[in-house]
Amino acid sequence: MMQLRAQSVEIKSPREIAIMREVGRLAADTLSKVGAMIRPGLSTQEINDFVHADTVRKSARPAPLNYRGFPRSVCTSRNEVVCHGIPSREEILRDGDIINVDVTHVFQGFHGDTSATFYVGKPAADAVHVTEVARRCLELGIGAVRPGGRLGDVGAAIQYFAEAEGCSVVTAFVGHGIGREFHEEPKVCHIGVQGKGMRLRPGMTFTIEPMINLGVPEVEILDDEWTAVTADGSLSAQFEHTLLVTSDGVEILTPREGLLENSEIFPNYFSLRAK
């Protein structure tokens, strides 16, 4: 989600892919455990403390900590916060909130990056809508990844669905290549034109992480120089996976077990709404 220098896209070797599978699994496991602890009354600092301890326990390192000066081990972005929220003991989860938790591990020199938006207690209809749209946008973006395809296919799939559902796609931040570096080429925009953009090749690894707003797509950065919030104060939600382009499709390198994203509450949101 950072500005990147123009450079060539690195194609990962089989050995590097094997390590990325492992670090992705570790990061996904930590995020799954966070999902089980989300509840009203929990502070975002407690989330940070858990993520830090669980990461270190796995002989990994939390990539966000001290990255370009970021002061915590995880990003926690609640309600109108789009991304890069800084955990705090004073920020307490309340019934009806939504919160994105963005976990990145470094293990044996490689990064695994994943996030999910969680419901806190019983969410309101607007919170459910933006969260489920964001969840589906990630699924559609992943579905557009294939060797020989284009990055524009990914953005187009996300943009079309989000806007059809009355939401907007944040353009100030993008997905990114990932590997030995936290943020590599290519930039992965979450809007686009089908058939345009960089051609996808087997061995490419990158994140798709659409940030979906209930209102306008514009964001503002708070005085801490990290926290990005919606310009109109509307809710925002995000989901993210680290992905590998394979010879015949795509592999999710950060697969998550179970229903960590509270999907048991709304297991078939769009089909149920259509009835």
N, C-alpha and C positions, 0 to 999 in steps of 0.2 A: 504494500500500500504506500510505497514511497516513490519519489522521483528516481529514475534509473538512468545511468549513462548509456548511451548508444553502444551496443556491443553485440557480438554474435551469441546465438543461443547454444548453450552447451547440451550435447547429447550424452546421456548417462550410459556408462558401461554396465554390463550385467552385474559386476561386483558392486558398483555404486548403487544400482537399483536395489540390490539385496539389502544394503544398509538402509536405504530410504524406506523400504518396507518395514524394517525393524523400528526405526525412529518414528515412523508414522503410526505404527501399532502402539508404541509407548505413549505418544501424545494423545491418541484417541482413547486409550485406557484411562489416562488422567482426566480427560474431559468427561468420560462416562461417569467416573466417580464424583466429579463436581455435580453432575446432574442429579445424583442421588441425594446430595446434601442441600440443594436449593430449598429454602423455606423462608417464610416471613420471620424477621428478627435477626437474620444472618447479616453480618457486615461484609462488605466487599473485601475488606482487609483479611477476614477469615478465609475467604475464597483464595486470596493471594497466598496466605500462609500455607494452606493445604496444598495448592499447586506447587509451590516451591519445594515443600518437604517431599511430596510424592515424586517430583521430577528427580531430585537428588537421590532419593532412595533407589531409583532405577539406573544410577550411575550416568545420568544425563544432566544437562544444564538448561535452565530456563532462558531461552534466547532473548526475551524482551528486557531482562534485567540489565540496566546500564547500556542498552542499545541506543546509541545517539543521545544518551542522557535519560532514557526512560527509567523511572525510579522503582518499578515493581517487576514482579516475575510473571505477571499475566495482565491482560487488559480486561476490564469489566465495564460494559457499556449498557447503562440502564435507561429504559424508556426513550427519551428524546436524544440520548447520546448515540451517535452513529458508530463511532469507533474510538479506540485509544483512550478509553476511560481509565483513570488511575484509581486503583483500590484505596479505600480509606476506612479507618475505624468509625468515622462519623457517618458514613453512607450505609444505611440500614435498609435491607429489602423489606418491602411492605406488600401486603396482600393486594393482588391485582397488577403488580409490576411485571415487566418483561426485562430480562437481562441477557445480554450476549457475553459469553466468556470465551476468550480467544487464547488458546494454548499453543505454544511453540516450544518444542524440545530440540536440543542439539545433542546428538549421540554419535560417537566415532566420526566427528567432523561434519555430519550432515544434519539438515533441519527437517522437521516434520511439523506442519502448521495446520491447525484445524479449529473451528469455532462452531458454536451453536447458540441459539437463543432459547432461553428457558422461561416458562411461566412460573410466577411466584404466587402460590395460592390459586384463587379463582380469577381468571382474567376477564376483562370486559370484551365485548364483541369487536371493537376496533383493534384491540391488542391481538386477539386471535387472528383477525383478518390479515394484518400486516405480517405477523409471524408466519402464518401458513403460506402466504404469497411468497415470502422470502425463502421458505423451505422448498417450495415447488420451483422457484426460480433456479436454485442450485441444481435440483434434479434435472431440469430442462437444459441448463448449461452443460452439465456433464454429458447428457444424452447427445449433445451436438459435437462432442469430441470424437474424432476418428482420424486415422492417418490419411493424408491427402485433403482433409478438410481445411477450413480457414478459421482464424480467430474470430472473424466477423460473424461466423455462424453461431458462436457461443453468445456473443453480445446480443445478436438479433433475437435469439430464442428467449433470453431473459427479458429484454426490453419489451417485446411484443406481449408476453404474458403479464408482466407487471403493470403495464399501462392499460391493458384490457381489463384488469382488476381494479382500476382506479388508483393505483399507486405510482410512485416515481422511483427511478433508479439513480442513485448517487453516482456522479461522474468525477467527483473530486478525488476519489480513491479508486484503485484498480487492484485486480489480482496480479500475480507476479510469478516469474520463474523462481525456482527454489532448488537448493542442493547444498553445496558447500557454503554458499552465501545465503543469508536470510532472504534477500531480495535480489533476484537476477532478472535478466531478460528471459522471456518477453513480458511486456505489459499486457495484461488481460483485461480489456475494457468490458464492462457489463452492459454496454449498448453497442449496436453495430449494424452492419448491413451484410446480409447473407451473401457468401461468395467473395467477400472482400477480406483483406488483412493477411497476415502471415500464414503460410501454409504449415500445417501440423505434420510432424515427422515422428516416427517411433523413437523412443528414448528421451523425448522432451518431458520435463517435469515442471508443473506449475500449479498455482492455486486458482480456483474459482471461488469468489467470496462476495456475491452480490449484496450490497447494502440497499435495502428497500425502505422508502419512507411513505408514511401515510399521506403526507402533504407534499410540499415542493421538494425538488431534489437538492436545493442549495444547502450548504452547511456553513457554520461559523466555528472558528477555533477559539477556545476559552483562553484566559490569561496564563494558564499553566503551559501553553504552547503545545499541548498534546490533545486534549479532549475536544473532539469534533461533535457538535450538536446540530440538530436540524434548525435551519434558519427561522422556521415558523413555529418551533416548539412541538411539532407533531411527533408521533411515535416512529421509531426506526427499528428494523430487525435485520439480522444477518446470519447466514450459515456458510461454512467454508470447509472444503476438502483440499488436500494435496493430491494431485493426479499424475498419472503416467500415461502418455500416449503409447499404445502397444501396436503390434503389427496388424491387429485386426479390430482395434477399438480403443478402449480406455480402461485403466485400472485405478480404483480408488486406493490410495496408499494410506489413508487414515480412516479405515472402516470402523464403525462404532457398533458395539454389541447392544442389543436390546432396544428399549424405548426411552433412551435417555432424554430426548427432547420433549418429553411430556406428550408424545403423540398418542398415548393411550387416552388422553382427554378428547382429542379430536382426530380419530384414526382415519377418517375419510372425509375431511372437511369439505372439499369441493363437490364430491359426489353427494354428500348429505345435503349441502346447501341447494343443490340443483333440484332436489325432490320437492 
